Amino acid sequence: MPKVVLYTRQGCHLCQVAATMLARYGLAYESVDVDQDAELRARYDQCVPVVEIDGRERFRGRIDELLLRRLLSASGDVS
């Protein structure tokens, strides 16, 4: 199972959409509120949600579902 981090903030509609999609693919993820850390807020302020998979930033804003499936297929996590 890949290590997934979802950088998010309260009240973010796209963050909810991203969380729902990750759950739909059975991915457990760590949710990190960028507003709780000044460095993360500066880095991701206008970009949330940001999805990091196995230490690599893969999505900013919307998740491309086709690319997500390809990434998971390549790692053997989804058929």
C-alpha positions in Angstrom: 0.0 0.0 0.0 1.5 3.4 -1.0 2.0 6.1 1.7 -0.4 8.9 0.8 -0.5 12.4 2.3 -3.3 14.8 1.5 -2.5 18.4 2.2 -5.7 20.2 2.8 -7.5 22.9 4.8 -10.9 23.3 6.4 -13.7 24.4 4.1 -12.0 23.4 0.9 -14.5 21.7 -1.4 -11.8 20.3 -3.7 -10.1 18.8 -0.7 -13.3 16.9 0.1 -13.5 15.7 -3.5 -9.9 14.5 -3.3 -10.5 12.7 0.0 -13.5 11.0 -1.4 -11.6 9.8 -4.5 -8.7 8.5 -2.4 -11.2 6.6 -0.3 -12.9 5.2 -3.4 -9.6 3.6 -4.4 -9.2 2.2 -0.9 -6.2 4.4 -0.1 -5.5 5.2 3.5 -4.0 8.7 3.8 -2.6 11.1 6.3 -4.5 14.4 6.2 -2.4 17.5 6.9 -4.0 20.9 7.4 -1.6 23.4 5.7 -3.0 26.2 7.9 -1.5 24.6 11.0 2.1 25.1 9.8 3.5 28.4 8.4 5.9 26.6 6.0 3.2 24.4 4.5 0.8 27.4 4.3 3.4 29.3 2.4 4.2 26.4 0.1 0.6 25.2 -0.7 -1.6 28.2 0.1 -3.4 28.5 -3.2 -2.7 24.9 -4.4 -4.7 22.7 -2.0 -5.5 19.9 -2.2 -2.1 18.5 -2.8 -1.6 14.7 -2.9 1.7 13.2 -2.2 2.2 9.5 -2.9 5.3 7.7 -1.6 7.1 11.0 -1.0 6.4 12.5 -4.5 3.9 15.3 -5.1 1.5 13.9 -7.7 -1.5 16.2 -7.7 -2.3 19.9 -7.0 -5.8 21.0 -7.1 -7.9 18.3 -8.8 -6.9 14.7 -8.9 -6.7 13.3 -12.4 -8.5 10.0 -11.9 -6.9 8.3 -14.9 -3.4 9.2 -13.8 -4.2 8.0 -10.3 -5.3 4.6 -11.7 -2.2 4.4 -13.8 0.0 5.3 -10.8 -1.7 2.6 -8.6 -1.6 0.0 -11.4 2.1 0.6 -11.9 2.7 0.0 -8.2 0.5 -3.0 -8.2 -2.1 -1.5 -5.8 -5.0 -1.5 -8.2 -5.9 -3.8 -11.1 
